[in-house]
Amino acid sequence: MRRLLCSHFVEYLLLLFFVGITTLNGLVLQVPTYNLSNRCYAVTSYSKNRARILAATTTDDANAATIIIDEQLTKKLGIAFTQKLIELEDYKRKHGDCLVPRRYEENPSLGNFVNKQRQSYRKFITGEKSSINDNRINALNQLGFVWDASSTPRSSHSDRAWQKMYNELTEFHSTNGHCRVPSTSALGQWVVRQRFLYRQYPNRTANSSLTPERISKLNKLSFPWTTRSEQLWQERINDLKQYKKKHGDCMVPRNYPPNEQLAAWVATQRKNYNRRQGGKPSPLTVSRINELEDLGFVWSYWDFNLNNFQ
């Protein structure tokens, strides 16, 4: 019993420590707090396999603090991700933004984390396998996360760097007759970034690195603004539209000789949707789900047949 009481007391002290400002026997304790959307988050781990997210709503009264155990947040974001979110909020509190340098000496792992989120986001919006999801994107957006770091004011150095890569692309085009550079190379990664910036172009800021002049330069090389997978997606969407126009629905049979590729593609979308619903990695993005549903796409082939039978 004594050991149990001692354990609970230590646990209570840890809760008080991570909440921020509270009172203990009339003594006001002030410790660092991390504000995210008017709430305060902290991660504590007081045993090897035990961790919680604490969400505290504070008032101007230093003696008032409400502790809420939000375990759902942990499940949605993950403990490691939430810890980095806290560190990012702390960086923003000090510097006024989330533009953590890639080589941030004070916290190198935070710089790596921020860079990884941008890379994961680019994969996410193109339907590639990615560690990021809607919950994590929303959490970062709440902090004012900048997905395109190049939207910050340009410098002569960045202009020279862009021109250097463009010259390399021009040479690649002259040699190969196209601009589909393998993404494993530095030039390939630069090409991927230009596509990403182009998708953001309608909503870009005045300081975006992808200016109309640069777009014009890339167009002179017949730059492919979409990937092959994106082109394939659009082709199948067009095929599905034609099928619906002819048959009145999107229920392409599994065996459809006129377009076997469309039949296989439709089955794959249902499979990817079920994976996403089950919390597993899936290339099916929210925008693509909406695009299919706008066409009247049915996710359950068997439910559709059962409803028609009834």
Rosetta blueprint (number, residue, H / E / L):
1 M L
2 R H
3 R H
4 L H
5 L H
6 C H
7 S H
8 H H
9 F H
10 V H
11 E H
12 Y H
13 L H
14 L H
15 L H
16 L H
17 F H
18 F H
19 V H
20 G L
21 I E
22 T E
23 T E
24 L E
25 N L
26 G L
27 L E
28 V E
29 L E
30 Q E
31 V L
32 P L
33 T L
34 Y L
35 N E
36 L E
37 S L
38 N L
39 R E
40 C E
41 Y E
42 A E
43 V E
44 T E
45 S E
46 Y E
47 S E
48 K L
49 N L
50 R E
51 A E
52 R E
53 I E
54 L E
55 A E
56 A E
57 T E
58 T E
59 T L
60 D L
61 D L
62 A L
63 N L
64 A L
65 A E
66 T E
67 I E
68 I E
69 I E
70 D L
71 E H
72 Q H
73 L H
74 T H
75 K H
76 K H
77 L H
78 G L
79 I H
80 A H
81 F H
82 T H
83 Q H
84 K H
85 L H
86 I H
87 E H
88 L H
89 E H
90 D H
91 Y H
92 K H
93 R H
94 K H
95 H H
96 G L
97 D L
98 C L
99 L L
100 V L
101 P L
102 R L
103 R L
104 Y L
105 E L
106 E L
107 N L
108 P H
109 S H
110 L H
111 G H
112 N H
113 F H
114 V H
115 N H
116 K H
117 Q H
118 R H
119 Q H
120 S H
121 Y H
122 R H
123 K H
124 F H
125 I H
126 T L
127 G L
128 E L
129 K L
130 S L
131 S L
132 I L
133 N L
134 D H
135 N H
136 R H
137 I H
138 N H
139 A H
140 L H
141 N H
142 Q H
143 L L
144 G L
145 F L
146 V L
147 W L
148 D L
149 A H
150 S H
151 S H
152 T L
153 P L
154 R L
155 S L
156 S H
157 H H
158 S H
159 D H
160 R H
161 A H
162 W H
163 Q H
164 K H
165 M H
166 Y H
167 N H
168 E H
169 L H
170 T H
171 E H
172 F H
173 H H
174 S H
175 T H
176 N H
177 G L
178 H L
179 C L
180 R L
181 V L
182 P L
183 S L
184 T L
185 S L
186 A H
187 L H
188 G H
189 Q H
190 W H
191 V H
192 V H
193 R H
194 Q H
195 R H
196 F H
197 L H
198 Y H
199 R H
200 Q H
201 Y H
202 P H
203 N H
204 R L
205 T L
206 A L
207 N L
208 S L
209 S L
210 L L
211 T L
212 P H
213 E H
214 R H
215 I H
216 S H
217 K H
218 L H
219 N H
220 K L
221 L L
222 S L
223 F L
224 P L
225 W L
226 T L
227 T L
228 R H
229 S H
230 E H
231 Q H
232 L H
233 W H
234 Q H
235 E H
236 R H
237 I H
238 N H
239 D H
240 L H
241 K H
242 Q H
243 Y H
244 K H
245 K H
246 K H
247 H H
248 G L
249 D L
250 C L
251 M L
252 V L
253 P L
254 R L
255 N L
256 Y L
257 P H
258 P H
259 N H
260 E H
261 Q H
262 L H
263 A H
264 A H
265 W H
266 V H
267 A H
268 T H
269 Q H
270 R H
271 K H
272 N H
273 Y H
274 N H
275 R H
276 R H
277 Q H
278 G L
279 G L
280 K L
281 P L
282 S L
283 P L
284 L L
285 T L
286 V H
287 S H
288 R H
289 I H
290 N H
291 E H
292 L H
293 E H
294 D H
295 L L
296 G L
297 F L
298 V L
299 W L
300 S L
301 Y H
302 W H
303 D H
304 F H
305 N H
306 L H
307 N H
308 N H
309 F H
310 Q L
